[in-house]
Amino acid sequence: MNRSLPISLAVLQSLVLQGADFTADELRQRLDKIRMVELQVPSDLPDFPRLGVFRKWCEKCGKEMILREEPGLMMALVDRLNEKCPFARFDLDNSSLCPYCGDGRFYLNVKRKIFNPKTGREEWSETSRYPVNRDDLLLLLAVRGNEPAILKGGHAGAGRRFFPFREYHIVSFQVKTEEAYHEAFDAFLEGKDVPVPVPEVKVKAKKEREEKKRQAAEIFQRLTSTAHVMRRTELDRYLEKTAELSKMDYSFNGGHSLLLTRMVISPSVSPYVWMPMSCPECSRRYYVVNGANTPILMQPLGDLLETMKRLDILPDYSSLCPYCHPGKEERTLSARIHAAGQPDLSAEISPLDLAFLAYFTSPDSLSLTGNELKRLREILLGEKNDSEFSALPLDPDKQ
């Protein structure tokens, strides 16, 4: 009997795990194989000018721009959304469309029906504002408007598989200071936001859950902040910590449902979705949403852990800190991505990006629209991506 065999197998396993990260060439090959989901405008809408050649002068600054989405088409799609989606009200806002005096994007103002526990009735929420392009509106029609014809030909199956939860995405992570979180948490326990206060026995249980959540978050943050080094020099300890985290009550399991780019049409965020983090710069604690309203459907921090199985990512949690960056409207996670064969890349990653990355690094097949694939290539290969902009300057050098 070969007594060295178990040791040889253990060494082999370690070598395989250490070499599990995608190289730059493997990233390109995998990206080239992604199945494309083609979207098409409903056939009963009027014809509009071709995309990318429609010129317009800004009424504010008078400069000329190139429109990639024709305003009439965007308005027609929004009107169709209002016909198909009685649970929400949509209004197209082109006030920021100019790439010179705005940001080159259309915005969608959204009100949604929500249940008010104090009155026991459904009411319209306050207006939310999201950047949108044509694909966003077509995806929303496919998901919420139940228009399968928008998914071209044989791609309808891919739509049924991947689209159902896309409306739960938020454009950025939401954060709270420690003071604001505890104020909201105490108000919840005291029953200020619900008809009946939480019973004392449940208050105690919920506080115990908060402590378990804090312990899990500390392990998660230490693990993800040091994984860049540990996976090369201390692989066994990295795997041990990953296994320990997976067994805890708050295990940061990945959700990675593919989501609609920017729309949130769902209830408000529960206090128990927020996870405590410590800023590596100022050392103060803050709370970040570990999910988009329904944590079962999406857990972006868990998706980060899933993605780290095949990608070498170093997150910077100070980029989310509300103390270091107060008043920031959109919060993304700054990260450095390493792949052998190309220089390290810096990226600003949203919860949706983490969902795409987790799916990309998993054995599951992946179907993306053209704009979504461009975003993945931007993060992983550093390729230029302007797909989110609906209007561009006439002279590209002035962008």
C-alpha positions as CSV (number, residue, x, y, z in Angstrom):
1,M,0.0,0.0,0.0
2,N,1.3,3.4,-0.9
3,R,1.2,5.4,2.4
4,S,2.1,8.6,0.6
5,L,-1.1,8.5,-1.5
6,P,-3.4,10.5,1.0
7,I,-0.7,13.2,1.3
8,S,-0.3,13.3,-2.4
9,L,-4.1,13.7,-2.9
10,A,-4.2,16.4,-0.3
11,V,-1.3,18.3,-2.0
12,L,-3.0,17.9,-5.3
13,Q,-6.3,19.2,-4.0
14,S,-4.5,22.3,-2.6
15,L,-2.8,22.9,-5.9
16,V,-6.1,22.7,-7.7
17,L,-7.7,25.1,-5.3
18,Q,-4.8,27.5,-5.5
19,G,-4.9,27.5,-9.2
20,A,-8.7,27.7,-9.4
21,D,-8.8,31.4,-10.3
22,F,-9.6,32.3,-13.9
23,T,-6.7,33.7,-16.0
24,A,-7.3,36.6,-18.3
25,D,-7.4,34.2,-21.3
26,E,-10.0,32.0,-19.5
27,L,-12.1,35.1,-18.7
28,R,-12.1,36.1,-22.4
29,Q,-13.0,32.6,-23.5
30,R,-15.9,32.3,-21.0
31,L,-17.2,35.7,-21.9
32,D,-17.2,34.9,-25.6
33,K,-19.4,31.8,-24.9
34,I,-22.2,33.6,-23.0
35,R,-25.5,33.2,-24.7
36,M,-27.1,36.5,-25.8
37,V,-30.7,37.3,-25.0
38,E,-32.1,39.5,-27.8
39,L,-34.8,42.0,-27.0
40,Q,-37.1,43.5,-29.5
41,V,-39.6,46.4,-29.5
42,P,-43.3,45.2,-29.6
43,S,-44.4,45.0,-33.2
44,D,-47.5,47.1,-32.7
45,L,-45.5,50.2,-31.7
46,P,-44.9,52.9,-34.4
47,D,-41.6,52.9,-36.3
48,F,-39.0,55.3,-34.9
49,P,-35.6,56.5,-36.3
50,R,-32.7,54.1,-36.1
51,L,-30.6,54.1,-32.9
52,G,-27.3,55.9,-32.9
53,V,-28.0,58.3,-35.8
54,F,-30.7,60.5,-34.3
55,R,-29.4,64.0,-33.6
56,K,-30.9,66.5,-31.2
57,W,-30.1,70.0,-29.9
58,C,-30.3,70.5,-26.1
59,E,-33.0,73.1,-25.2
60,K,-31.0,74.2,-22.2
61,C,-27.4,74.6,-23.5
62,G,-28.0,74.5,-27.3
63,K,-25.3,71.9,-28.0
64,E,-25.9,69.0,-30.4
65,M,-25.8,65.4,-29.3
66,I,-26.3,61.9,-30.7
67,L,-29.2,60.0,-29.2
68,R,-28.9,56.2,-28.9
69,E,-32.5,55.9,-27.8
70,E,-35.2,57.9,-29.6
71,P,-37.3,59.8,-27.1
72,G,-40.6,58.9,-28.8
73,L,-39.8,55.2,-28.5
74,M,-38.8,55.5,-24.9
75,M,-42.1,57.4,-24.2
76,A,-44.1,54.7,-26.0
77,L,-42.5,51.9,-23.9
78,V,-43.3,53.8,-20.7
79,D,-46.9,54.2,-21.9
80,R,-47.0,50.5,-22.5
81,L,-45.6,49.9,-19.0
82,N,-48.4,51.9,-17.5
83,E,-51.0,49.9,-19.4
84,K,-49.5,46.6,-18.4
85,C,-48.5,47.3,-14.8
86,P,-51.4,48.5,-12.6
87,F,-49.2,48.0,-9.4
88,A,-46.9,50.9,-10.4
89,R,-47.0,54.3,-12.1
90,F,-44.2,55.3,-14.5
91,D,-43.1,58.7,-15.8
92,L,-40.1,59.3,-18.2
93,D,-37.8,62.1,-17.3
94,N,-35.4,63.5,-19.9
95,S,-34.2,66.5,-17.9
96,S,-30.7,65.0,-17.6
97,L,-30.5,63.6,-21.1
98,C,-28.0,66.1,-22.5
99,P,-24.4,64.8,-22.1
100,Y,-23.0,68.3,-21.8
101,C,-25.3,69.8,-19.1
102,G,-26.7,66.5,-17.8
103,D,-25.4,62.9,-17.6
104,G,-26.6,61.5,-20.9
105,R,-29.3,59.3,-19.4
106,F,-33.1,59.0,-19.3
107,Y,-34.6,58.5,-15.9
108,L,-37.8,56.7,-14.9
109,N,-39.9,58.1,-12.0
110,V,-41.7,55.3,-10.3
111,K,-44.5,55.1,-7.7
112,R,-45.6,51.7,-6.5
113,K,-48.5,50.4,-4.5
114,I,-47.5,49.4,-0.9
115,F,-49.5,48.1,2.0
116,N,-49.7,50.5,4.9
117,P,-50.0,48.5,8.1
118,K,-51.3,51.5,10.1
119,T,-54.3,52.1,7.8
120,G,-54.7,48.6,6.5
121,R,-54.9,49.9,2.9
122,E,-52.7,49.9,-0.2
123,E,-51.3,53.4,-0.9
124,W,-49.0,54.9,-3.5
125,S,-45.4,55.3,-2.4
126,E,-43.2,58.3,-2.8
127,T,-41.6,58.7,-6.2
128,S,-38.3,56.9,-6.8
129,R,-36.0,57.8,-9.7
130,Y,-33.9,55.3,-11.7
131,P,-31.6,55.7,-14.7
132,V,-32.9,53.7,-17.7
133,N,-32.2,52.8,-21.2
134,R,-34.2,50.9,-23.8
135,D,-33.1,47.5,-22.6
136,D,-34.2,48.4,-19.0
137,L,-37.7,49.2,-20.2
138,L,-38.0,46.1,-22.5
139,L,-36.8,43.9,-19.6
140,L,-39.3,45.4,-17.3
141,L,-42.1,44.8,-19.8
142,A,-41.0,41.2,-20.2
143,V,-40.9,40.7,-16.5
144,R,-43.8,42.7,-15.1
145,G,-45.8,43.3,-18.3
146,N,-45.8,39.6,-19.2
147,E,-44.8,40.2,-22.8
148,P,-42.8,37.1,-23.9
149,A,-42.8,38.3,-27.5
150,I,-40.2,40.9,-26.4
151,L,-37.7,38.0,-26.0
152,K,-36.7,37.2,-29.6
153,G,-37.3,33.7,-30.9
154,G,-35.7,30.8,-28.9
155,H,-34.6,33.1,-26.1
156,A,-38.0,33.0,-24.4
157,G,-36.8,30.0,-22.3
158,A,-33.8,31.9,-21.1
159,G,-36.2,34.7,-20.1
160,R,-38.4,32.5,-18.1
161,R,-35.4,31.1,-16.3
162,F,-33.4,34.2,-15.5
163,F,-35.8,37.2,-15.6
164,P,-38.4,36.5,-12.8
165,F,-36.4,38.3,-10.0
166,R,-34.7,41.1,-12.0
167,E,-37.0,43.8,-10.7
168,Y,-35.6,43.5,-7.2
169,H,-32.3,45.2,-8.0
170,I,-31.2,48.5,-6.5
171,V,-28.6,50.6,-8.3
172,S,-26.4,50.8,-5.3
173,F,-25.8,49.4,-1.8
174,Q,-27.8,51.1,0.9
175,V,-26.1,52.0,4.1
176,K,-26.9,53.5,7.6
177,T,-24.8,54.9,10.3
178,E,-24.8,53.0,13.5
179,E,-26.9,55.7,15.2
180,A,-29.5,55.7,12.4
181,Y,-29.7,51.9,12.4
182,H,-30.3,51.6,16.1
183,E,-32.9,54.3,16.0
184,A,-34.8,52.4,13.3
185,F,-34.3,49.1,15.1
186,D,-35.6,50.4,18.4
187,A,-38.6,52.0,16.7
188,F,-39.3,48.6,15.1
189,L,-39.2,46.8,18.5
190,E,-41.4,49.5,20.1
191,G,-44.0,49.0,17.4
192,K,-43.8,52.5,16.1
193,D,-44.0,51.3,12.5
194,V,-46.4,48.4,13.1
195,P,-49.9,48.2,14.6
196,V,-48.9,45.9,17.5
197,P,-45.6,46.2,19.5
198,V,-43.2,43.2,19.4
199,P,-43.8,40.9,22.4
200,E,-41.0,41.0,25.0
201,V,-40.0,37.4,24.4
202,K,-39.5,38.2,20.7
203,V,-37.6,41.3,21.5
204,K,-35.0,39.3,23.5
205,A,-34.8,36.7,20.6
206,K,-34.3,39.5,18.0
207,K,-31.5,41.1,20.1
208,E,-29.8,37.7,20.3
209,R,-30.1,37.4,16.6
210,E,-28.4,40.8,16.2
211,E,-25.4,39.5,18.2
212,K,-25.1,36.4,16.0
213,K,-25.4,38.6,12.9
214,R,-22.6,40.8,14.2
215,Q,-20.3,37.8,14.8
216,A,-21.0,36.4,11.3
217,A,-20.3,39.8,9.7
218,E,-17.0,40.1,11.5
219,I,-15.8,36.7,10.2
220,F,-17.1,37.6,6.7
221,Q,-15.3,40.9,6.6
222,R,-12.0,39.5,7.9
223,L,-12.2,36.6,5.5
224,T,-13.0,38.7,2.4
225,S,-10.5,41.4,3.3
226,T,-7.6,38.9,3.6
227,A,-8.5,36.3,1.0
228,H,-6.3,38.0,-1.6
229,V,-3.3,36.9,0.4
230,M,-4.6,33.9,2.3
231,R,-5.6,31.9,-0.8
232,R,-2.0,31.9,-1.8
233,T,-0.1,31.5,1.5
234,E,-2.6,30.1,3.9
235,L,-5.1,28.2,1.8
236,D,-6.1,25.7,4.6
237,R,-7.0,28.5,7.0
238,Y,-8.9,30.3,4.3
239,L,-11.0,27.1,3.6
240,E,-11.5,26.6,7.3
241,K,-12.8,30.1,7.8
242,T,-15.1,29.7,4.7
243,A,-16.5,26.5,6.2
244,E,-17.0,28.1,9.6
245,L,-18.9,31.0,8.0
246,S,-21.1,28.7,6.0
247,K,-22.3,26.9,9.2
248,M,-23.4,30.1,11.0
249,D,-27.0,31.4,11.2
250,Y,-26.0,34.3,8.9
251,S,-24.0,32.4,6.4
252,F,-23.9,34.9,3.6
253,N,-25.2,32.4,1.1
254,G,-25.1,33.7,-2.5
255,G,-28.4,34.5,-4.1
256,H,-27.2,35.6,-7.6
257,S,-30.6,35.8,-9.2
258,L,-30.1,37.9,-12.3
259,L,-31.9,41.2,-11.8
260,L,-33.3,44.0,-13.8
261,T,-30.7,46.7,-14.0
262,R,-32.0,49.4,-11.8
263,M,-35.7,48.9,-10.9
264,V,-37.0,48.3,-7.4
265,I,-40.7,47.6,-7.2
266,S,-41.1,46.0,-3.8
267,P,-41.7,46.7,-0.1
268,S,-39.4,48.6,2.2
269,V,-36.2,47.0,3.7
270,S,-36.6,45.1,7.0
271,P,-34.2,45.9,9.8
272,Y,-33.0,42.3,9.8
273,V,-31.6,42.6,6.3
274,W,-29.0,45.2,7.4
275,M,-25.5,43.7,8.2
276,P,-22.9,45.4,10.5
277,M,-19.6,46.3,8.9
278,S,-16.5,48.1,10.3
279,C,-14.8,50.7,8.1
280,P,-11.1,50.0,7.6
281,E,-10.3,53.7,7.4
282,C,-12.2,55.3,10.3
283,S,-12.9,52.1,12.3
284,R,-16.5,53.1,12.9
285,R,-19.4,50.7,12.4
286,Y,-22.0,51.1,9.8
287,Y,-24.8,48.9,8.4
288,V,-25.2,47.8,4.8
289,V,-28.1,46.0,3.1
290,N,-27.2,42.4,2.6
291,G,-29.9,42.0,0.1
292,A,-32.5,43.9,-2.0
293,N,-35.6,43.9,0.1
294,T,-36.1,40.2,-0.1
295,P,-32.8,38.6,1.0
296,I,-33.8,35.1,-0.2
297,L,-33.8,36.5,-3.7
298,M,-30.6,38.5,-3.6
299,Q,-27.7,38.6,-1.1
300,P,-24.9,40.6,-2.8
301,L,-22.4,40.2,0.0
302,G,-23.0,36.4,-0.2
303,D,-22.5,36.7,-4.0
304,L,-19.1,38.3,-3.3
305,L,-18.1,35.2,-1.3
306,E,-19.3,33.0,-4.1
307,T,-17.4,35.0,-6.7
308,M,-14.2,34.7,-4.8
309,K,-14.2,31.0,-5.5
310,R,-13.0,31.7,-9.1
311,L,-12.0,35.3,-9.1
312,D,-9.3,37.0,-7.0
313,I,-11.1,40.1,-5.6
314,L,-9.9,42.5,-2.9
315,P,-12.9,44.6,-1.7
316,D,-12.4,48.0,0.0
317,Y,-15.2,48.4,2.5
318,S,-14.3,52.0,3.3
319,S,-15.9,52.8,0.0
320,L,-19.4,52.1,1.5
321,C,-18.8,53.9,4.8
322,P,-21.4,56.7,5.4
323,Y,-19.0,58.4,7.8
324,C,-16.1,58.6,5.3
325,H,-18.4,59.4,2.4
326,P,-21.5,61.2,3.8
327,G,-24.3,62.2,1.5
328,K,-23.3,59.9,-1.4
329,E,-26.3,59.1,-3.5
330,E,-25.1,55.9,-5.2
331,R,-22.8,53.6,-3.2
332,T,-20.8,50.9,-4.9
333,L,-18.1,48.7,-3.5
334,S,-14.6,49.6,-4.7
335,A,-12.6,46.5,-5.5
336,R,-9.4,45.4,-7.2
337,I,-9.6,42.4,-9.5
338,H,-6.6,40.2,-10.3
339,A,-6.4,37.8,-13.2
340,A,-3.1,36.3,-14.3
341,G,-2.1,37.6,-17.7
342,Q,-3.4,41.2,-17.4
343,P,-2.7,44.2,-15.0
344,D,-4.9,44.4,-11.9
345,L,-8.2,46.2,-12.6
346,S,-10.1,48.6,-10.3
347,A,-13.9,48.4,-10.4
348,E,-16.9,50.0,-8.7
349,I,-19.3,47.1,-8.1
350,S,-23.0,47.3,-7.5
351,P,-25.2,44.5,-6.0
352,L,-26.3,43.6,-9.6
353,D,-22.6,43.3,-10.7
354,L,-22.0,40.8,-7.9
355,A,-25.0,38.8,-9.0
356,F,-23.7,38.7,-12.5
357,L,-20.2,37.8,-11.3
358,A,-21.5,35.0,-9.1
359,Y,-23.4,33.5,-12.0
360,F,-20.4,34.0,-14.3
361,T,-18.1,32.0,-12.0
362,S,-20.7,29.3,-11.2
363,P,-21.2,26.1,-13.4
364,D,-24.7,27.4,-14.3
365,S,-25.3,28.6,-17.9
366,L,-25.7,32.3,-18.2
367,S,-27.8,34.4,-20.6
368,L,-27.3,38.2,-20.8
369,T,-28.4,41.1,-22.9
370,G,-25.9,43.0,-25.0
371,N,-25.6,45.8,-22.4
372,E,-25.2,43.4,-19.5
373,L,-22.4,41.5,-21.3
374,K,-20.6,44.8,-22.0
375,R,-20.8,45.5,-18.3
376,L,-19.2,42.2,-17.4
377,R,-16.4,42.8,-19.9
378,E,-15.8,46.2,-18.4
379,I,-15.3,44.8,-14.9
380,L,-13.3,41.7,-15.9
381,L,-11.3,42.9,-18.8
382,G,-11.2,46.7,-18.4
383,E,-13.0,47.3,-21.7
384,K,-14.7,50.6,-22.3
385,N,-18.4,50.5,-21.8
386,D,-20.8,53.4,-22.4
387,S,-24.0,51.2,-22.8
388,E,-25.8,52.9,-19.9
389,F,-25.8,56.3,-21.7
390,S,-28.7,57.1,-24.0
391,A,-27.1,60.3,-25.4
392,L,-23.5,61.0,-26.4
393,P,-21.6,64.2,-27.4
394,L,-21.4,64.9,-31.1
395,D,-17.6,65.0,-30.6
396,P,-16.5,61.9,-28.6
397,D,-13.4,63.7,-27.5
398,K,-15.6,66.1,-25.5
399,Q,-17.1,63.2,-23.3
